[in-house]
Amino acid sequence: MANLKKLYDAVLNGDAKTAVAVTQEAIAEKLDPAVLISDTMIPAMAEVGRLYECEEYFVPELLLAARAMKGSLTLLRPLLAASGTKPTGKVVIGTVKGDLHDIGKNLVASMLEGGGFEVTDLGADVSPDKFVSSVRELKPDLLCLSALLTVTAPSMRTTIEALKQAGLRESVKVMVGGAPVTPEFAREIGADGYSENASQAVVTARQFCHPDKAA
Amino acid sequence: MANVSAVNTSRQRVLESLHHRQPDRVPIDFGGSATTGIHVSCVAKLRDHFGLVKHPVKVIEPFQMLGEVEDDLKLALGVDVTPVLGPRTMFGFANENWKPWSLNGLEVLVPGNFNVTVAENGDTLIYPEGDLTALPSGRMPKGFHFFDAIIRQNHFDPDHLDSSDNLQEFELLSQADLDDIAAKARAAGTGEYATFASFGGTALGDIALVPAISLKDPRGIRDVAEWYVSTRSRRNYIHQVFSRQVEIAIENLQRIYQRIGNSIDVLFLCGTDFGTQTSSFCSVPTFRELWLPYYKQMCDWIHSHTSWKVFKHSCGSSERFYESFIEAGIDIVNPVQCSATGMDPEYLKSKYGERLVFWGGGVDTQQVLPFGTPQEVREQVLRRCRVFSPGGGFVFNTIHNIQAGTPVENIVAMVDALRSFSA
């Protein structure tokens, strides 16, 4: 029988090989993928986030845990889709125009996936038009904008303006983050939310999607 | 002011401060290194503002597109430091055979082997060693201001990693390279400025350098995330890389020292960022296991053979590493990012002011300098000078390079504030 504690530990320890192996066993045993995610994967990633918050984990550990989780989710996602399970929320994420940095954005995307969100990652150097068309097409609950550079942070403002121009601003909550971004800047450009790291991003995203269940 | 040292030159002013003695005024660096520079577009604007001879500015660091701060601009800004750069830029070509190039409409001068193409989406692509037959190693998004590395991660077998692959770019300097360094150091060392050398080869896992944008065909771990992961999951491999890299670095430093002696004052050791905005990239115990012994080896050699002061750049919330930096033998920290968690200027000065030189911390380049008002810039500059300058141990610099798009009136407000503080 699949050892789910082993899966939990594999995600926590960033052991992708074990995470995939246990997930395969669980699938073979016809365990409910939604339960596997809600009872094992999400708690494991929540613990990863907690360890990051209290500075026992750092970026390398987050990246390793995310890889292990993704290895498992890649196997589970098709089964989830087939069963019609609803995600915690739908997210579109990207690094804004002019900025090619993606590690922070990738970490946020991974933590959100680990939190049960369905994440569409548009990559880096994403134009306002691309964000707008993705919001129109995918109808996400949340749009997450990332920037590392001081000179590209203003692209966040441009993107929010483009959403307004397209008449889509009210249809989606916008969260921003990255090194040059402050809560004041987030407010000033009209974002709905800000988080200072990947772990906090999950908490904020939950508040937007399920204010009643937010941690 | 009590106990102010008599100085006759910029160099003496900087040296006084590096030895934690009060100089006649706050020493200033703009343009001394790749982390204390000015974007070429801002250099051009400053030249215009001060009415200096109008000519295209040389891009002396093509990755971040930093402009040359010539002697006339040094004078206008009150700069006390001059750079001594290594034989090649980050893209692997020399700063020679200058040619004109247009950066978003601004005419600048770039090295002869600064060879670029324009991608379908309008981005500018640059090539290692200027070789247009190689894969590009840098990308500047259309309409933006500097390059970022293009990750060229070849397949590798994680079970059979060979550390020599990640040592490709670390070689013993050729005779021609030593001649080049000696000539530059000699020229800089005879002037009145403090000399700030960046020879390369001593940075341990600087994430800007891991992708090896100077190489045409980089081997080993070159992906940024893969490298970060490796500092946790492949520590033996990283130890092997650092261990051999440091052997090569020390041999190069020995050979450089034989040629230039103490004609340089400061050595840029390493730009690896250990801090993030609110936390760090690793724990202090990890730093002490994986980095400290190698920094110490290099610093020990430098301090036992030369009078050079050792400069360590680390962005973000880096205070937690300062005791270990001191133990390793690092003399100077930069950029002193006061906006990051735990980087309060008063705290830093009181706890480390007698043991570390703060080279930076002068004004925030994420918010205040690019987006604040001249008055806000002025107030922050004066506040930082009041905190950091007493007793020396301070060289004024913005917190990292002055970014493209920074209003020239804000830069001028900073310079005016510095002048009024020192008057």
Interface residues (C-beta under 8 A of the other chain):
Chain A: G14 E55 E56 F58 V59 P60 E61 L63 L64 R67 K97 G98 D99 L100 H101 I103 N106 D125 L149 T150 V151 T152 A179 P180 T182 F185 E196 N197
Chain B: R139 P141 G143 F144 H145 D148 V224 A225 Y228 V229 S230 T231 R232 S233 T276 Q277 T278 S279 S280 F281 C282 S283 T286 T365 Q366 Q367 P370 Q403 A404 G405
